[in-house]
Amino acid sequence: MTTASTSSPSIIATGLALMGSTVINARQVFGALLKGKLHVPQAIQQASSMGVDAAPMALLICLTAGSVISLQVTLRFIQTGANDYVGGLVTLALVREIGPMFTALAIACRNGTAMAAELGNMSVSEQLDALRMLHINPVRYLLAPRVVGSVLALPLVAALATLVAVFGGMMVAQVVGDLHYWKFIDSIWIMLRPYDIQMAFIKSLVFGTLISLICGTIGLHTRGGAPQVGQACRYAAIWSAIVLIITDFFLSLFMFSDVSPF
């Protein structure tokens, strides 16, 4: 896949090309990891950078989402006398969906596009060709640490963002519905299962892997000049969001649906 094409290929053709390139790069990345060929300091630096950069945005988004969901649920449930279920239902929505998904979107927009721009600039300035001349595989040297960093950072940021969202929902339920904090917490204790937390963690791992692979692949396959680097950033934001949403649907269907066909 290349972002320097003068024509505008169909979205299906572009998606298939990106999928193929991503799978090829994923094989090289996981092959390098299995062989222990990882630049550990760079991976830790990438994880630290992603966590610090994306945390404020993810916390703000999840806090707002948790407050809005709690507002709607509290107002409706108070009218029907189902106050005891507010905390549990709000928390389930946040743990299962909102926390991992919104955090992934924040990291994709903040760090994924930056990754695509950085690698794309290295590609158009022929730095990747220089690495190949030195017999250094750019995918293993540049992309593998970013994949590991994203996988390490996203679950941690998602967990923190989810806690903040639950706290925001609890505050809104108390202010709007006069729902005592302990009643909110008791509902969480009754309805939230360890399985929900485990599946949310797995979702975060999958999302982190997809973001880094997609955005990194787009950056590595960028050709042309400065305009194409900007185009790569746009592609990274669009395609990572599309893939995350589709993947979230199937993961939720598999993990949480009683009518799952799998």
BELLIN-V269179 format. One record per pair of residues at least 4 apart in sequence whose C-alpha atoms are under 8 Angstrom apart, sorted by the first residue. I is the first residue (numbers start at 0). J is the second residue. Records with the same first field share a line. If there is no record, write none. Layout:
I=J / J
//
This chain:
0=13 / 16 / 17 / 20 / 217 / 220
1=217 / 220 / 221 / 222
2=217 / 220 / 221 / 222 / 227 / 230 / 231
3=221 / 222 / 223 / 227
8=12 / 13
9=13
10=14
11=15
12=16
13=17
14=18
15=19
16=20
17=21 / 213 / 216 / 217
18=22
19=23
20=24 / 216
21=25 / 212 / 213 / 216
22=26
23=27
24=28 / 138 / 212 / 216
25=29 / 212
26=30
27=31 / 138 / 139
28=32 / 138 / 139 / 142 / 143
29=33 / 143
30=34
31=35 / 36 / 37 / 139 / 143
32=36 / 37 / 143
36=139
37=42 / 139 / 140 / 143 / 144
38=42 / 140 / 144
39=43 / 144
40=44
41=45 / 144
42=46 / 143 / 144 / 145 / 146 / 147 / 148
43=47 / 144 / 148
44=48 / 148
45=49 / 144 / 145 / 148 / 149
46=50 / 145 / 147 / 148 / 149 / 150 / 151 / 152
47=51 / 148 / 152
48=52
49=53 / 106 / 110 / 148 / 149 / 152
50=54 / 152 / 153 / 155 / 156
51=55
52=109 / 110
53=57 / 105 / 106 / 109 / 110 / 156
54=58 / 156 / 160
55=59
56=60 / 105
57=61 / 101 / 102 / 105 / 106 / 156 / 157 / 160
58=62 / 102 / 159 / 160 / 161 / 163 / 164
59=63
60=64 / 101
61=65 / 97 / 98 / 101 / 102 / 160 / 161 / 163 / 164
62=66 / 160 / 161 / 163 / 164 / 165 / 166 / 167 / 168
63=67 / 164 / 167
64=68 / 97 / 164
65=69 / 89 / 93 / 164 / 165 / 167 / 168
66=70 / 164 / 167 / 168 / 169 / 170 / 171
67=71 / 168
68=72 / 89 / 168
69=73 / 85 / 89 / 168 / 169 / 171 / 172
70=74 / 168 / 171 / 172 / 175
71=75
72=76 / 85 / 89
73=77 / 82 / 85 / 172 / 175 / 176
74=78 / 175 / 176
75=79
76=80 / 81 / 82 / 84 / 85
77=81 / 82 / 176
81=85
82=178
83=182 / 183 / 186
84=88 / 183 / 186
85=89 / 172 / 183 / 186
86=90 / 168 / 169 / 182 / 183 / 184 / 185 / 186 / 187
87=91 / 183 / 184 / 186 / 187 / 188 / 189 / 190 / 191
88=92 / 187 / 190
89=93 / 165 / 168
90=94 / 165 / 187 / 191
91=95 / 190 / 191 / 195
92=96 / 97
93=97 / 98 / 161 / 164 / 165
94=98 / 99 / 161 / 195 / 196 / 199
95=99 / 195 / 196 / 198 / 199
96=100 / 199
97=101 / 102 / 161
98=102 / 157 / 158 / 160 / 161 / 164
99=103 / 154 / 157 / 158 / 161 / 199 / 200 / 202 / 203
100=104 / 203 / 243 / 244 / 247
101=105
102=106 / 153 / 156 / 157 / 160
103=107 / 153 / 157 / 203 / 206 / 207 / 210 / 243
104=108 / 240 / 243
105=109
106=110 / 111 / 153
107=111 / 112 / 210 / 235 / 236 / 239 / 240
108=112 / 236
109=113
110=114
111=115 / 210 / 211 / 214 / 215 / 235 / 236
112=116 / 214 / 231 / 232 / 233 / 235 / 236
113=117 / 232
114=118 / 211 / 214 / 215 / 218
115=119 / 214 / 215 / 216 / 217 / 218 / 219 / 228 / 231 / 232 / 235
116=120 / 218 / 228 / 229 / 231 / 232
117=121 / 218
118=122 / 215 / 218 / 219
119=123 / 217 / 218 / 219 / 220 / 221 / 222 / 228 / 231
120=124 / 218 / 224 / 225 / 228
121=125 / 126 / 127 / 219
122=126 / 127 / 128 / 218 / 219 / 220 / 221 / 222
123=221 / 222 / 223 / 224 / 225 / 228
124=224
125=129
126=130
127=131 / 137
128=132
129=133
130=134 / 135 / 136 / 137
131=135 / 136 / 137
135=140
136=140
137=141 / 142
138=142 / 143
139=143 / 144
140=144
141=145
142=146 / 211 / 212 / 215
143=147
144=148
145=149 / 211
146=150 / 207 / 208 / 211 / 212
147=151 / 208
148=152
149=153 / 207 / 208 / 210 / 211
150=154 / 203 / 204 / 205 / 206 / 207 / 208
151=155 / 204 / 207
152=156 / 207
153=157 / 203 / 204 / 206 / 207
154=158 / 200 / 203 / 204 / 207
155=159
156=160
157=161 / 203
158=162
159=163
160=164
161=165
162=166
163=167
164=168
165=169
166=170
167=171
168=172
169=173 / 180 / 183
170=174 / 180
171=175 / 176
172=176 / 177 / 178
173=177 / 178 / 179 / 180
174=178
178=182 / 183
179=183
180=184
181=185
182=186
183=187
184=188
185=189
186=190
187=191
191=195
192=196
193=197
194=198
195=199
196=200
197=201
198=202 / 254
199=203
200=204
201=205
202=206 / 247 / 250
203=207
204=208
205=209
206=210 / 243
207=211
208=212
209=213 / 239 / 242 / 243
210=214 / 239
211=215
212=216
213=217 / 235 / 238 / 239
214=218 / 235 / 236 / 239
215=219
216=220
217=221 / 231 / 234 / 235
218=228 / 231
221=227 / 228 / 231
222=227
223=227
224=228
225=229
226=230
227=231
228=232
229=233
230=234
231=235
232=236
233=237
234=238
235=239
236=240
237=241
238=242
239=243
240=244
241=245
242=246
243=247
244=248
245=249
246=250
247=251
248=252
249=253
250=254
251=255 / 256
252=256 / 259
253=259 / 260 / 261
//
